[in-house]
């Protein structure tokens, strides 16, 4: 097992030993992570990953398990014996198959961010046997989807927090990821340029709710009208980018209060609030409870000692 923090958009990964008792669930997660790569970074995965997972580009690798890689920003390339060399961009996903040689990496000029999960079991075997997933169609042009990012993050959260049944939870979320990607790839169609910018902004905010400037950066990056961007963002989400971002931060704060032992101050810093008092005031305004009361309430519920009428943000 190896892991590091995801706060601030940093790398996180964890590998799990195979437990034969989990096979009855149909899918067992063997590893998952988030890998950001700045421009100029051309080696993936890094050397600190376990043997069999780290590889040099010229050599590639062969896994004994399945995998899904989802590109959320930047560009790269994927190569396998079944597909040949394929360009990747934000919104593309790659299915990795056991026994199939492959390799992938970000472009030096752009870098990228990818979510990934490795798994095995009867369920992916059946998907392969039925043709839902195929080695010769390993690259899925699924498009950018915040819900898919949340599913990947749910897997990482389960591996970090280790709630009861976390291995099974991660497995169920992995099947959800495959369903989302396969369904989106079959339905994806050309998207107007401005809609794509809005989708990328939503994804970046989902990945890192503690950092707001990404909205302004994307407007500058794509050279779009700020007025039109804000109008279309509100049409798609019902909220301005800033209100949408605040809702993400409050929701993420609730998850961290429920599932981690971080202090209120640590959570406020991780999510980019000015100070713990500002965070507490906004959290109370949105949820009706202070962060400490919220955490106490949920822990009382989990222990069976509290009421059940409280809704998470």
N, C-alpha and C positions, 0 to 999 in steps of 0.2 A: 504494500500500500504506500502511496506517496500523495501528498496533497499540499497545496498552498492556498492563500486567501484569494477570494474573488472580489473583495471590496475594492472599489475604485477601478473595476474593469481589469484586474490582474488575473494572471493564470490560475486555474484550479484544475486538479485532476486527482482521481483516486482509482486504484485498481482493487478488485475484490477477488478473494479466492472462490473457486467453484465449490458449491455445496450441493452434493447429490440430492439432498432433501428438497431443494428448490425446483428440481426438474418437473415435478408434477404441475407446477404453475404454467408451464409452457414456454416461458422465456426467463432467462437468468442474466442479469446485468453483470458483466465482468470488469467494466471500467467506464468512466465518463469524465468529461472535463470541458473547460473553456480555454481556448488558446488564442490570445491576441498576438499578432506579429507586426511590428513596426516596419515601415519601408526599409529595405536593405537586409531584412532577415530572410534567409533562404533555406533554413534547415528545420524540418518538422518530422517527427516530434524531437524535442531537445534531448541531449544525451542523458539527462537525469531520469528519463523514462526507463522502465525495466527492459532487460534484454528481450528481443522479439518484437518490441514496439518501437524503439528507436531504430532509425535506419538512415543510411546515406542515399542520396538521390540516385546515384548510378546503380546501386544494388537493389533498391526497392525492398519489398518485404512480402511475406505470405503469412497470413493470420490463420489460426485454427478456429476462429469465431467470426460472427458477423459484426458489422459496424455501420453507423450512419454518421456522416459528416455534413454539417449545414453551414454554409458561408453566409454570414450576416453583414459583412462589409468588406470592401476591398476586392481583389481579384487573385486568381491563381490558376493552376493547371493540375489535371488528374490524368494518370496514365495507368492502363492495365492491359493484360494480355487479351481481355475480352472486348475492350472498347477502343484501344489505341489512345493517343494523346488528345485530351479534350480541354478546352478553355473553361474556366470557372469564373463566375461573377456573383455578386451579392444576390441571394435568393436561390442559388443552386444548391442541391444536395447530392451526396454521393452515397450509394449503398456499397459497403465492402462485403465480400463473400469469402467464406473459409476456403482455403486452398487455391485462391486466385491471386496471382502476383499483381501488385499494384504499387503506386507511389503518388504522392501529391505534395504540393508546396505553394506558398504564396508568391506572387510576383514581387520582385525586388522593388519595383517602382512604387507599388501601392500598399504592400503589406495586406493583411486581412484579419478578420476575426472569425473563428469557427467554434461551433459547439459540436461535441462528438460523444457518442456512446457506443460501447462494444457489448455484445450479448450473444447468447446461444440458446438453443432449445427447440422443441418440437414446433412451436408456432412459426418461427421464421422458416423452418424447414418446409412447413406446409405452404407458406406464401411462395417460397421458391418453386416448389413442386407444381403449384397451380399457375405459375407465371405472373403473379402479382409483382414480384421482384425478380429481375433477371440480370445475370452478369453482363450481358451485352447491352443492357440498358441501365447501367449502373448510375448514370448521371441523370438526375431529375431536375427539370427546370420548373421548380415549384413556386418561385416568386417569394417576395418578402412578406412575412406573416408574423405579427407580434404574438399570436396565440401559439405558434410553433416554438418561438423563443421561450415563452412561458413554460411550455411543456418540458423543454430541455432544462430550464432553470429548476423546475420541480424535481427533476431527477437529481440534479446537483444538490438541491436543498435536502432531499431525503438522505443522500450519502453523507452530507455534512452533519445533519442533526440526528440521524439514526433513530427516528421514532419507531415504535413497535411496528414490525412488518415492513421496515424500510426497503428491504431487498425486493419484496413483492410489489411494493408501491412503485419502485423504480422500474421494475419489469412492465407493469401495466402502463406506465407513462411512456415507456419505449415503444410499445405497440401503438399507443396513441400518436406518437411522433411519426411512425411509419404510415399510419392511416392518413394523417394530415398531409404529409409530403406526397404520398401516392395520389391522393385525391386532388390536391392542388396542381400537381404536375399534369394531370389529365384534363384539368379545366382552365389552366392558365392561358391568358391571352394577352395580346399587346396592351400595354398600359400607357396612357398619356404621360408625358414627361413629368408634369407637375404632380400627378398622382404618385408617381414613383418616388419623387422627392419626399412627399408626405409619408409614404410607407417607410422609407429609409429613416426618416426622423423618428417615427414611432418606434422602430426597431432599436435604434441607438438609445433612445430613452428607456426602453424596456431593459436593455442590457445593463445600463448604468444609470439608475434613477438619481444618483447623487450628483450628477453633472449636467447642468442646463445648457451651457454654451453650444452644445451640439446642434441645436436648432439654428442659431445664427450661422454656425460654420457651414451647415448644409446649404443654407440660402446663398452664401457666398460661393461655395464650391460649385453649385449648379447654375449660378448666375440667374436666379429667378427673381421675380418681383416679390418683395416682402408682403405687400398687400394681398396679392393673389394667393401666395402660399398660406397666409393666415386664414383667408376666407375659405380655401379648399380644406384646410386642416379642420376647421370648425364644421364644415359640411360633412366630413367623413367621421368625425369623432363626437360632434356635439359640444366641443369645448375648444377654447383657445389652447395653443401649445403650452402656455404657462400653467393654465388650470389643469390641463391633462397631465403635465409633469408633476404638479403638486399631488394630484390624486394617486399617481404611481408611487410617489415617495411615502405618502401616508399608508397606502396598502402594503408597501414593502416594510415600513416600520412596524405595522401590525404583525406581519410574518416573523420579523426578527424578535419582537417582544414575545411572541408565542413559542418560537422554536429555537431560540438561542439564549445564552446567559450573558450577552453583552449588556453593559449598563446603558441607562438612558443617554448619558453623555456620549458613550461610544457610538450608539446608534445615530444620534444627531450628527456627529462628525462624519460617520460613514455615508450618510445620506445628504450631506452638504447643507445642513441648516446653519444659520448664523451662530446660534448657540443653543444650549439645552432648553433655555427658557422660551425662546422663539419656537422651537420644535414642540415643546409641551403645550404651548398655547394653541398652535395650529392643530395638533393632534386632538386636543380636547374639543376644539370647534368642529372638527370633522366627525368624531366618534362619540362625543358626549362623555368621555372619560379621560383622565390623565393617563400618560403612558404607564405609570406605576400601578394605578388602579386597574387598567386594562390587563396588564400582565398578571396581577393578582387574581383577577376574575377568571382568566382563562386557565390558570394553573389550578384554581379551585375546581373548575369544571372537569379538568382532566383527572383530578384525584377523586371525583365523584362527590365533592362537598359543596358545589356551587349551583346557582340557577342556570338555566339553559336558554334564556331569552335574549342573549347578547349577540349581535351580528358583527362579524369581522368587517374592517374597512375594505 
